[in-house]
């Protein structure tokens, strides 16, 4: 089970710098989110009036912060698959080529001795042992009364070297605004939206995209001509695919991470591959057999064994390394001065580019209890089942009352098509609530098409078995049977779509 820790700092009442209004509130909101929604195991909160912990003060003065950092990171205590986040909301100042975060008693006349450099934070994060270290800086706050450029440039370079995922609230030449209307910083407000139920951003890549749009929207809405564009440093390539919020991870998110893991195996980077497969396993709540088999396979590769690992699936297909394409060089995109820095990574390699024989195939069999659950017990599908039955019963009634030998085939085809298409559309709409990964084109194109085909097939089979006369006599009963069969077909297909 992954371990998740965080340090959260928010400072309003600076002693030697202009006070801020909502930095403390931002930190408290982040602490609440990490505790209640992200379910972090341990969070260290430092604000103007945070309560002492075990008799030790937690006000964010330089001495308290340095002491806490030394004690927390005195030796490696985390492992691969674990997460450590560092969140800071307050003033940041560049000085002599270094970026500094200013504590409660930070002195702008003595930055080197009273500030805490981002290099120090980055080095601590890398030393803890977690392979997923995240630094979130909502600094350069508006109203800081400083001239020249803000922090960011030097921290960017350090983040690229160390692999620490770094989120910046604004470009170095911009302010990070506090908004009276929402009583928070624009960046932190959007960040919590993106990580939460509104944005459902599972990966670094998706979170970066959400922040770029949402922060700009908030600032434009409340401050009109002001500009604030956040950006993210996540290098090399695979860092942008890391899953920050497993509960929001879609099959596509997991597939990208799997693709990175397979590519790491191709180039025999066993340590990276193992870490990525561990991430896949965490995101899949320990239920991904590809990841289980891969971790076992990598363990044997590192021990120098040559015998293949038998897959746990009914149709084992071992990794075919010779079939793998050569990986794309992982070179970062160049920095363009006209646009704020975003995630630095090469174009992601689509999972479709990998030969099917290169990935262990999951089981093709759907256990009975899972099929029963997806048809009857799955949430949000009751409307689909009831609606589909009503449609088919109505069609059965119409057939019973109106069909005769002269108009049999046109009405049969029309009713089967209509019933199947409506069943498919209802199924797609209801199942999207179960799994947002079911895409719009599946709902409005594939679902009705599959429903149409199944509907025509059902009525054709009924006609062959019973004949026209019996359909006239038992149309409603046949509508009921057709509805049940159609629901089973659509539920099975939608369940497979959900599991992709």
C-alpha positions as CSV (number, residue, x, y, z in Angstrom):
1,X,0.0,0.0,0.0
2,X,1.4,3.4,-1.0
3,X,2.3,5.9,1.7
4,X,1.3,9.5,1.1
5,X,2.8,12.4,3.1
6,X,2.8,16.2,2.6
7,X,4.1,19.5,4.0
8,X,1.6,22.4,3.6
9,X,2.6,26.0,4.4
10,X,0.6,29.2,4.1
11,X,1.6,32.6,5.4
12,X,-0.5,35.8,5.7
13,X,1.1,38.0,8.5
14,X,4.6,38.5,7.3
15,X,6.8,40.5,9.7
16,X,9.0,42.2,7.1
17,X,7.0,41.8,3.9
18,X,3.6,43.0,2.8
19,X,0.9,40.8,4.4
20,X,-1.2,38.6,2.3
21,X,-5.0,37.9,2.6
22,X,-5.6,34.3,1.6
23,X,-2.4,32.4,1.7
24,X,-3.3,30.9,5.1
25,X,-6.8,30.0,3.8
26,X,-5.2,28.3,0.7
27,X,-3.0,26.2,3.0
28,X,-5.9,25.2,5.2
29,X,-8.0,24.3,2.1
30,X,-5.2,22.1,0.8
31,X,-4.7,20.4,4.2
32,X,-8.5,19.7,4.2
33,X,-8.4,18.3,0.7
34,X,-5.4,16.0,1.3
35,X,-6.9,14.8,4.6
36,X,-10.5,14.2,3.5
37,X,-10.4,13.5,-0.3
38,X,-6.9,12.4,-1.1
39,X,-6.6,10.4,2.1
40,X,-3.0,11.3,2.8
41,X,-1.4,9.4,5.7
42,X,0.4,12.3,7.3
43,X,0.3,16.1,6.7
44,X,2.4,18.7,8.4
45,X,0.6,22.1,8.4
46,X,2.4,25.4,9.0
47,X,0.3,28.6,9.1
48,X,0.2,31.8,11.2
49,X,-1.9,30.2,13.9
50,X,-1.6,26.4,13.4
51,X,-1.6,24.3,16.6
52,X,1.6,23.0,18.1
53,X,2.4,19.3,17.4
54,X,3.8,17.3,20.3
55,X,4.7,20.5,22.1
56,X,6.6,21.9,19.2
57,X,5.4,25.2,17.5
58,X,4.2,25.1,13.9
59,X,4.2,28.8,13.0
60,X,6.1,29.0,9.7
61,X,9.2,30.9,11.0
62,X,12.6,30.1,9.4
63,X,13.8,28.2,12.5
64,X,10.6,26.1,12.8
65,X,10.5,25.3,9.1
66,X,14.2,24.3,9.0
67,X,13.9,22.2,12.1
68,X,10.9,20.4,10.7
69,X,12.6,19.7,7.4
70,X,15.7,18.3,9.2
71,X,13.5,16.0,11.4
72,X,11.2,14.8,8.7
73,X,14.0,14.1,6.1
74,X,16.8,13.0,8.5
75,X,16.9,9.7,6.7
76,X,15.1,8.0,3.8
77,X,11.7,6.7,5.0
78,X,9.6,6.2,1.9
79,X,9.8,3.7,-1.0
80,X,9.0,3.4,-4.7
81,X,5.3,3.9,-5.2
82,X,5.0,6.4,-2.3
83,X,4.2,10.1,-2.7
84,X,5.5,13.3,-0.9
85,X,3.9,16.7,-1.7
86,X,5.2,20.1,-0.7
87,X,2.8,23.0,-0.9
88,X,3.8,26.6,-0.3
89,X,1.5,29.7,-0.4
90,X,3.3,33.0,0.3
91,X,6.1,35.2,-1.0
92,X,8.9,34.0,-3.1
93,X,11.9,36.1,-4.1
94,X,14.8,35.5,-6.5
95,X,18.3,36.5,-5.2
96,X,21.7,36.1,-6.8
97,X,20.6,33.3,-9.2
98,X,18.7,31.4,-6.5
99,X,14.9,31.2,-5.8
100,X,13.9,31.6,-2.1
101,X,10.6,31.0,-0.3
102,X,10.1,33.5,2.4
103,X,9.1,32.3,5.9
104,X,7.1,34.3,8.4
105,X,10.2,36.2,9.5
106,X,11.9,36.3,6.2
107,X,13.8,39.6,5.7
108,X,14.0,41.0,2.2
109,X,17.3,42.8,3.3
110,X,18.9,39.4,4.2
111,X,17.3,36.9,1.9
112,X,20.2,34.4,1.9
113,X,20.1,34.0,5.7
114,X,16.4,34.3,6.3
115,X,14.8,32.7,3.2
116,X,14.7,29.0,2.3
117,X,16.0,28.2,-1.1
118,X,13.9,26.0,-3.5
119,X,17.1,24.0,-4.0
120,X,16.9,23.0,-0.3
121,X,13.3,21.9,-0.7
122,X,14.0,19.9,-3.8
123,X,17.0,18.1,-2.3
124,X,15.0,17.1,0.7
125,X,12.1,15.8,-1.5
126,X,14.5,13.7,-3.5
127,X,16.2,12.3,-0.3
128,X,13.0,10.9,1.2
129,X,12.9,7.8,-1.0
130,X,9.5,8.4,-2.7
131,X,9.7,8.2,-6.4
132,X,6.8,10.7,-6.8
133,X,7.9,14.0,-5.3
134,X,5.6,17.0,-6.0
135,X,6.4,20.7,-5.3
136,X,3.6,23.1,-5.6
137,X,4.4,26.8,-5.4
138,X,1.8,29.5,-5.2
139,X,4.3,32.3,-4.7
140,X,5.0,35.7,-6.2
141,X,1.7,36.8,-4.7
142,X,0.1,40.0,-6.0
143,X,1.0,43.0,-3.9
144,X,4.5,41.8,-3.0
145,X,5.9,45.2,-3.8
146,X,9.0,43.9,-5.5
147,X,10.5,44.8,-8.8
148,X,12.0,42.7,-11.5
149,X,11.4,39.0,-12.1
150,X,9.8,36.5,-9.7
151,X,10.9,33.0,-8.8
152,X,10.7,30.2,-11.3
153,X,13.7,30.2,-13.7
154,X,16.2,28.6,-11.4
155,X,13.7,26.3,-9.8
156,X,12.7,25.1,-13.3
157,X,16.3,24.1,-14.0
158,X,16.6,22.2,-10.7
159,X,13.4,20.4,-11.3
160,X,14.5,19.1,-14.6
161,X,17.7,17.8,-13.1
162,X,16.1,16.0,-10.2
163,X,12.8,14.9,-11.7
164,X,10.7,16.6,-9.0
165,X,7.3,17.4,-10.5
166,X,7.0,21.2,-10.0
167,X,3.8,23.3,-10.3
168,X,4.1,27.0,-10.5
169,X,1.2,29.4,-10.0
170,X,2.4,31.9,-12.6
171,X,5.2,32.8,-15.0
172,X,8.3,34.5,-13.4
173,X,7.2,37.9,-14.9
174,X,3.7,37.6,-13.5
175,X,1.9,37.9,-10.2
176,X,-0.1,35.1,-8.5
177,X,-3.3,36.9,-7.7
178,X,-5.6,36.7,-4.7
179,X,-9.3,37.1,-5.6
180,X,-11.6,38.8,-3.2
181,X,-14.7,37.2,-4.8
182,X,-13.6,33.7,-3.9
183,X,-11.5,34.6,-0.9
184,X,-8.6,32.5,-2.2
185,X,-5.6,32.6,-4.5
186,X,-6.7,31.9,-8.1
187,X,-4.1,29.2,-8.5
188,X,-4.9,27.2,-5.4
189,X,-8.6,27.5,-6.0
190,X,-8.2,26.0,-9.5
191,X,-5.8,23.4,-8.2
192,X,-8.2,22.0,-5.7
193,X,-11.0,22.0,-8.4
194,X,-8.7,20.1,-10.8
195,X,-7.7,17.5,-8.2
196,X,-11.2,17.2,-6.9
197,X,-14.5,16.0,-8.2
198,X,-15.0,18.9,-10.6
199,X,-11.8,18.5,-12.6
200,X,-11.1,14.8,-11.9
201,X,-7.5,15.3,-13.1
202,X,-5.7,12.1,-12.3
203,X,-2.4,12.7,-14.0
204,X,0.1,15.5,-14.1
205,X,-0.6,16.1,-17.7
206,X,-4.4,16.5,-17.3
207,X,-3.9,18.7,-14.2
208,X,-1.6,21.0,-16.1
209,X,-4.1,21.4,-18.9
210,X,-6.9,22.1,-16.5
211,X,-4.9,24.8,-14.6
212,X,-3.8,26.6,-17.7
213,X,-7.4,27.0,-18.7
214,X,-9.1,27.5,-15.3
215,X,-6.6,30.0,-13.7
216,X,-6.6,32.2,-16.8
217,X,-10.4,32.1,-16.8
218,X,-10.7,33.0,-13.1
219,X,-8.3,35.9,-13.3
220,X,-9.9,37.3,-16.5
221,X,-13.3,37.0,-14.9
222,X,-12.5,38.9,-11.8
223,X,-9.6,41.2,-12.7
224,X,-10.3,41.7,-16.4
225,X,-6.9,42.8,-18.0
226,X,-4.7,40.9,-15.5
227,X,-2.9,37.8,-16.7
228,X,-1.7,34.8,-14.8
229,X,-0.7,31.6,-16.6
230,X,0.5,28.7,-14.4
231,X,2.8,26.0,-15.8
232,X,4.3,22.6,-14.8
233,X,7.7,21.0,-15.1
234,X,7.6,17.2,-15.4
235,X,10.6,15.7,-17.0
236,X,11.4,13.2,-18.5
237,X,8.5,12.0,-20.6
238,X,7.0,9.5,-18.2
239,X,6.7,12.1,-15.3
240,X,3.7,13.8,-17.0
241,X,1.8,10.5,-17.1
242,X,2.2,9.8,-13.4
243,X,-1.1,9.4,-11.6
244,X,-1.6,11.9,-8.7
245,X,-5.2,10.9,-7.9
246,X,-5.8,7.2,-8.5
247,X,-9.5,7.5,-7.7
248,X,-9.9,9.7,-10.8
249,X,-7.7,7.5,-13.1
250,X,-9.4,6.5,-16.4
251,X,-8.4,3.4,-18.5
252,X,-6.7,5.8,-20.8
253,X,-4.5,7.2,-18.0
254,X,-3.5,3.7,-16.9
255,X,-2.8,2.7,-20.5
256,X,-0.4,5.6,-21.0
257,X,1.5,4.6,-17.8
258,X,1.6,1.0,-19.0
259,X,3.0,2.2,-22.3
260,X,5.8,4.0,-20.5
261,X,6.5,0.9,-18.4
262,X,6.7,-1.3,-21.5
263,X,9.0,1.2,-23.2
264,X,11.3,1.2,-20.1
265,X,11.5,-2.6,-20.4
266,X,12.4,-2.3,-24.1
267,X,15.5,-0.3,-23.3
268,X,16.2,-2.6,-20.3
269,X,15.7,0.2,-17.7
270,X,14.5,-2.3,-15.2
271,X,14.4,0.1,-12.2
272,X,12.2,2.6,-14.0
273,X,10.0,-0.1,-15.4
274,X,9.5,-1.6,-12.0
275,X,8.5,1.8,-10.5
276,X,6.1,2.5,-13.3
277,X,4.4,-0.9,-13.0
278,X,4.1,-0.3,-9.3
279,X,2.3,3.0,-10.2
280,X,0.0,1.0,-12.5
281,X,-0.8,-1.5,-9.8
282,X,-1.6,1.3,-7.3
283,X,-3.9,3.1,-9.8
284,X,-5.7,-0.2,-10.5
285,X,-6.1,-0.9,-6.8
286,X,-3.9,-4.0,-7.1
287,X,-6.1,-5.7,-9.7
288,X,-4.0,-5.3,-12.8
289,X,-2.5,-8.7,-13.8
290,X,-0.3,-7.0,-16.5
291,X,1.4,-5.2,-13.7
292,X,1.6,-8.2,-11.4
293,X,3.2,-10.3,-14.2
294,X,5.5,-7.5,-15.3
295,X,6.9,-6.9,-11.7
296,X,7.6,-10.7,-11.4
297,X,9.1,-10.7,-14.9
298,X,11.4,-7.8,-14.1
299,X,12.5,-9.4,-10.8
300,X,13.6,-12.5,-12.7
301,X,15.3,-10.3,-15.4
302,X,17.3,-8.5,-12.7
303,X,18.3,-11.9,-11.3
304,X,19.6,-12.9,-14.7
305,X,17.1,-15.7,-15.2
306,X,16.0,-16.5,-18.7
307,X,12.9,-18.7,-18.3
308,X,9.6,-17.0,-19.3
309,X,6.9,-16.2,-16.8
310,X,3.6,-17.9,-17.4
311,X,0.7,-15.5,-17.5
312,X,-2.1,-15.9,-15.1
313,X,-4.6,-15.3,-17.9
314,X,-6.3,-18.2,-19.8
315,X,-4.5,-17.1,-23.0
316,X,-0.9,-16.3,-21.9
317,X,1.0,-14.1,-24.3
318,X,4.5,-13.3,-23.0
319,X,6.2,-10.1,-23.7
320,X,7.8,-10.2,-27.2
321,X,10.7,-7.8,-26.9
322,X,11.8,-8.2,-30.5
323,X,8.5,-7.0,-31.7
324,X,8.8,-3.7,-29.9
325,X,9.6,-0.6,-31.9
326,X,12.6,1.4,-31.0
327,X,11.6,4.0,-28.4
328,X,11.4,7.6,-29.3
329,X,14.3,9.6,-27.8
330,X,13.1,11.3,-24.6
331,X,14.3,14.8,-25.4
332,X,12.5,17.8,-23.9
333,X,10.8,20.5,-26.0
334,X,12.8,23.7,-26.3
335,X,11.8,26.6,-24.1
336,X,10.0,29.3,-26.2
337,X,10.2,32.8,-24.7
338,X,6.8,33.8,-26.2
339,X,4.8,31.2,-24.3
340,X,4.9,30.2,-20.6
341,X,6.6,26.9,-19.9
342,X,4.3,23.9,-19.8
343,X,5.1,20.3,-19.3
344,X,8.4,19.5,-20.9
345,X,8.2,16.2,-22.6
346,X,8.4,14.5,-26.0
347,X,5.2,13.5,-27.7
348,X,3.7,10.6,-25.8
349,X,3.9,7.2,-27.5
350,X,0.3,5.9,-28.0
351,X,-0.3,2.4,-26.6
352,X,-1.7,1.5,-30.0
353,X,1.8,1.8,-31.5
354,X,3.0,-1.2,-29.5
355,X,2.3,-4.6,-31.1
356,X,-0.5,-6.5,-29.5
357,X,1.9,-9.4,-28.9
358,X,4.1,-7.3,-26.8
359,X,1.6,-6.9,-24.0
360,X,0.3,-9.8,-21.8
361,X,-3.3,-10.1,-22.7
362,X,-5.9,-9.9,-20.0
363,X,-8.4,-12.7,-19.5
364,X,-11.1,-12.8,-22.1
365,X,-13.6,-14.5,-19.8
366,X,-16.0,-12.4,-17.8
367,X,-16.8,-14.1,-14.4
368,X,-20.5,-14.7,-13.8
369,X,-20.7,-12.6,-10.7
370,X,-19.1,-9.7,-12.5
371,X,-21.6,-10.0,-15.4
372,X,-24.5,-10.2,-12.9
373,X,-23.2,-7.1,-11.1
374,X,-22.8,-5.1,-14.3
375,X,-26.3,-6.0,-15.5
376,X,-28.3,-5.8,-12.2
377,X,-26.4,-4.3,-9.4
378,X,-24.3,-1.6,-11.0
379,X,-25.3,1.9,-9.9
380,X,-27.0,4.3,-12.3
381,X,-28.2,1.5,-14.6
382,X,-31.7,1.1,-13.2
383,X,-33.0,3.8,-15.6
384,X,-31.4,2.0,-18.5
385,X,-33.1,-1.3,-17.6
386,X,-36.5,0.2,-17.0
387,X,-36.4,2.5,-20.0
388,X,-35.4,-0.3,-22.3
389,X,-38.1,-2.7,-21.1
390,X,-40.7,0.0,-21.6
391,X,-39.5,0.6,-25.2
392,X,-39.6,-3.1,-26.0
393,X,-42.9,-3.8,-24.4
394,X,-44.4,-0.9,-26.3
395,X,-43.0,-2.2,-29.6
396,X,-44.3,-5.7,-28.7
397,X,-47.8,-4.2,-28.1
398,X,-47.7,-2.4,-31.4
399,X,-46.7,-5.5,-33.3
400,X,-49.4,-7.5,-31.5
401,X,-52.0,-5.1,-32.6
402,X,-50.9,-4.2,-36.1
403,X,-48.7,-6.8,-37.7
404,X,-50.0,-9.0,-40.5
405,X,-48.5,-10.9,-43.4
406,X,-48.6,-8.0,-45.7
407,X,-46.5,-5.5,-43.6
408,X,-44.6,-8.0,-41.5
409,X,-41.0,-7.5,-42.7
410,X,-41.1,-3.6,-42.8
411,X,-42.6,-3.4,-39.3
412,X,-40.2,-6.1,-38.0
413,X,-37.1,-4.3,-39.3
414,X,-38.4,-0.9,-38.1
415,X,-39.4,-2.1,-34.7
416,X,-36.1,-4.0,-34.2
417,X,-34.1,-1.1,-35.3
418,X,-35.9,1.4,-33.1
419,X,-35.9,-0.8,-30.0
420,X,-32.3,-1.7,-30.4
421,X,-31.1,1.9,-31.1
422,X,-33.1,3.3,-28.2
423,X,-31.7,0.6,-25.9
424,X,-28.2,1.4,-27.0
425,X,-28.7,5.1,-26.5
426,X,-30.2,4.7,-23.0
427,X,-27.4,2.3,-22.1
428,X,-24.7,4.6,-23.2
429,X,-26.1,7.6,-21.3
430,X,-26.7,5.7,-18.1
431,X,-23.3,3.9,-18.2
432,X,-21.4,7.1,-18.7
433,X,-22.4,7.9,-15.1
434,X,-20.8,4.7,-14.0
435,X,-17.7,5.2,-16.1
436,X,-16.8,8.7,-17.6
437,X,-14.2,6.9,-19.7
438,X,-17.1,5.8,-22.1
439,X,-16.7,8.5,-24.8
440,X,-19.4,10.5,-26.5
441,X,-18.9,8.8,-29.8
442,X,-19.6,5.5,-28.2
443,X,-22.8,6.8,-26.7
444,X,-24.2,8.5,-29.8
445,X,-22.8,6.2,-32.5
446,X,-21.5,2.8,-31.3
447,X,-24.1,2.1,-28.7
448,X,-27.2,2.8,-30.9
449,X,-25.5,0.9,-33.8
450,X,-24.8,-2.2,-31.7
451,X,-28.3,-1.9,-30.2
452,X,-29.8,-1.6,-33.7
453,X,-27.9,-4.7,-34.9
454,X,-28.9,-6.7,-31.9
455,X,-32.5,-5.5,-32.1
456,X,-32.9,-6.6,-35.7
457,X,-31.2,-9.9,-34.9
458,X,-33.5,-10.6,-31.9
459,X,-36.7,-10.0,-33.9
460,X,-35.4,-12.0,-36.8
461,X,-34.6,-15.0,-34.5
462,X,-38.1,-14.6,-32.9
463,X,-39.7,-14.6,-36.3
464,X,-37.9,-17.7,-37.4
465,X,-38.8,-19.6,-34.2
466,X,-42.4,-18.5,-33.7
467,X,-43.6,-17.3,-37.0
468,X,-45.9,-14.3,-37.8
469,X,-49.0,-15.8,-36.2
470,X,-47.5,-16.3,-32.7
471,X,-46.0,-12.8,-32.8
472,X,-49.5,-11.4,-33.3
473,X,-50.7,-13.4,-30.3
474,X,-47.7,-13.0,-28.0
475,X,-46.2,-9.7,-29.1
476,X,-46.0,-8.1,-25.6
477,X,-44.3,-11.3,-24.2
478,X,-41.9,-11.2,-27.1
479,X,-41.2,-7.6,-26.4
480,X,-40.4,-8.4,-22.8
481,X,-38.0,-11.2,-23.9
482,X,-36.4,-9.0,-26.6
483,X,-35.9,-6.2,-24.0
484,X,-34.2,-8.6,-21.5
485,X,-31.9,-10.0,-24.2
486,X,-31.1,-6.6,-25.6
487,X,-30.3,-5.3,-22.1
488,X,-27.9,-8.3,-21.6
489,X,-26.1,-7.6,-24.9
490,X,-25.7,-3.9,-24.3
491,X,-24.7,-4.4,-20.6
492,X,-22.0,-6.9,-21.6
493,X,-20.6,-4.6,-24.3
494,X,-20.7,-1.5,-22.1
495,X,-19.0,-3.4,-19.3
496,X,-16.2,-4.3,-21.7
497,X,-16.0,-0.7,-22.8
498,X,-15.8,0.4,-19.1
499,X,-12.9,-2.1,-18.5
500,X,-10.8,-0.8,-21.4
